[in-house]
Amino acid sequence: MNSLLKCVVFLSFVGFTVGAQAQFSSPASAPLSASTVPQAQQMQPAELVTLLKTDGAERPVVLQVGSRVMFQQAHIPGSKFAGPGSQPSGLALLKKVTGPIKKDQLIVIYCGCCPWGRCPNIGPAYKQLHDLGFTNVKALYLANNFGDDWASKGYPTDRGE
Amino acid sequence: MRRLAALLVCGMMGGLCAGSAQPATDLVHKPAPQFVRTGLTGKQVDLKSYRGKVVLLNFWATWCAPCQVELPRFEAWQKKYGPKGLQVLAVSMDDGDAPVKRTVRRLHLTYPVLLGDAKLGDAYGGVLGLPITFLIDRKGTIVAKIKGEADLKQLESRVKALLDESPETR
């Protein structure tokens, strides 16, 4: 019975692993994945919605580090376009946008172009902010994409620039 | 014993399904929103001109990993099913055309590729995650919308069925 149970656990693990690889494996060109962001530095959408209702120091600076075309279609109200983290031009814009911000300010970055484990923008943007000395950076965890995990859930959005 | 068997199946299915794309129903069974754009090669791409063909309309981007898996397969389908009436159209949601041109060259894509924008994204219900693929029948009606990386085997079956359903009418 014990060996049967072990077999079940093993096969379940194999099944999970295969599925996870199907979801997360990506071409060699993929830069630092969002999966490199420590879980403690990830923020759930509902938590950000609550924070956006606050004023003053508690209110985070929210930066979109994905595609401008997607930002123009829908973005989090008050958020700024800071360039795709997977591209040097995007990281340059991110550096410029965050230039005037205090190092201990809460910054929330988000993208939502692709499923979390395959997003090429969040990982490099997070690393750059860390390297620039920002000490309070969170990445918005959008499991599938911005449409499914933010807009479709009825959370607020704005359009345009 | 039965419980263990159920656990086993559940565990394996849970894993295998982890990467599945979600089908969406909005816009399905409705006429495909029309557009006329200049493609990367400078030629005009007018969706209306493909009436009578089965159109696979794919929204993608160069930085989207799942998209890179799909694009070469769509190219193979274009070659294989083009004579039967399939037309692949690819809309890149990149912010500029330089990386798109590089990818088109690298993957030897021969089907029309054009740059999308917020207006085109809005027309197709909001492209707020990539890839998204629409299957449009010969009458210009959207028959499927696949959000996320497509199950290519399933999608190919759907394409073949659509092509066999009715002969090319152009």
Chai-1 contact restraints between the chains, C-beta under 6 A:
chainA,res_idxA,chainB,res_idxB,connection_type,confidence,min_distance_angstrom,max_distance_angstrom,comment,restraint_id
A,V8,B,L4,contact,1.0,0.0,6.0,A-B,restraint_1
A,V8,B,L7,contact,1.0,0.0,6.0,A-B,restraint_2
A,V8,B,L8,contact,1.0,0.0,6.0,A-B,restraint_3
A,L11,B,L8,contact,1.0,0.0,6.0,A-B,restraint_4
A,S12,B,G11,contact,1.0,0.0,6.0,A-B,restraint_5
A,G15,B,G11,contact,1.0,0.0,6.0,A-B,restraint_6
A,G15,B,M12,contact,1.0,0.0,6.0,A-B,restraint_7
A,G15,B,G15,contact,1.0,0.0,6.0,A-B,restraint_8
A,G15,B,L16,contact,1.0,0.0,6.0,A-B,restraint_9
A,F16,B,G15,contact,1.0,0.0,6.0,A-B,restraint_10
A,V18,B,G15,contact,1.0,0.0,6.0,A-B,restraint_11
A,G19,B,G15,contact,1.0,0.0,6.0,A-B,restraint_12
A,G19,B,L16,contact,1.0,0.0,6.0,A-B,restraint_13
A,G19,B,A18,contact,1.0,0.0,6.0,A-B,restraint_14
A,G19,B,G19,contact,1.0,0.0,6.0,A-B,restraint_15
A,A20,B,A18,contact,1.0,0.0,6.0,A-B,restraint_16
A,A22,B,G19,contact,1.0,0.0,6.0,A-B,restraint_17
A,Q23,B,A18,contact,1.0,0.0,6.0,A-B,restraint_18
A,Q23,B,G19,contact,1.0,0.0,6.0,A-B,restraint_19
A,S26,B,A65,contact,1.0,0.0,6.0,A-B,restraint_20
A,P27,B,Q68,contact,1.0,0.0,6.0,A-B,restraint_21
A,A30,B,A65,contact,1.0,0.0,6.0,A-B,restraint_22
A,S67,B,M93,contact,1.0,0.0,6.0,A-B,restraint_23
A,S67,B,D95,contact,1.0,0.0,6.0,A-B,restraint_24
A,R68,B,D95,contact,1.0,0.0,6.0,A-B,restraint_25
A,V69,B,M93,contact,1.0,0.0,6.0,A-B,restraint_26
A,V69,B,D117,contact,1.0,0.0,6.0,A-B,restraint_27
A,V69,B,A118,contact,1.0,0.0,6.0,A-B,restraint_28
A,Q72,B,A118,contact,1.0,0.0,6.0,A-B,restraint_29
A,Q73,B,A118,contact,1.0,0.0,6.0,A-B,restraint_30
A,Q73,B,G121,contact,1.0,0.0,6.0,A-B,restraint_31
A,Q73,B,G126,contact,1.0,0.0,6.0,A-B,restraint_32
A,A74,B,L128,contact,1.0,0.0,6.0,A-B,restraint_33
A,S86,B,W63,contact,1.0,0.0,6.0,A-B,restraint_34
A,C113,B,L130,contact,1.0,0.0,6.0,A-B,restraint_35
A,C114,B,C64,contact,1.0,0.0,6.0,A-B,restraint_36
A,C114,B,L130,contact,1.0,0.0,6.0,A-B,restraint_37
A,R118,B,A65,contact,1.0,0.0,6.0,A-B,restraint_38
A,P120,B,W63,contact,1.0,0.0,6.0,A-B,restraint_39
A,N145,B,G129,contact,1.0,0.0,6.0,A-B,restraint_40
A,F146,B,L128,contact,1.0,0.0,6.0,A-B,restraint_41
A,G147,B,L128,contact,1.0,0.0,6.0,A-B,restraint_42
A,G147,B,G129,contact,1.0,0.0,6.0,A-B,restraint_43
A,A151,B,L128,contact,1.0,0.0,6.0,A-B,restraint_44
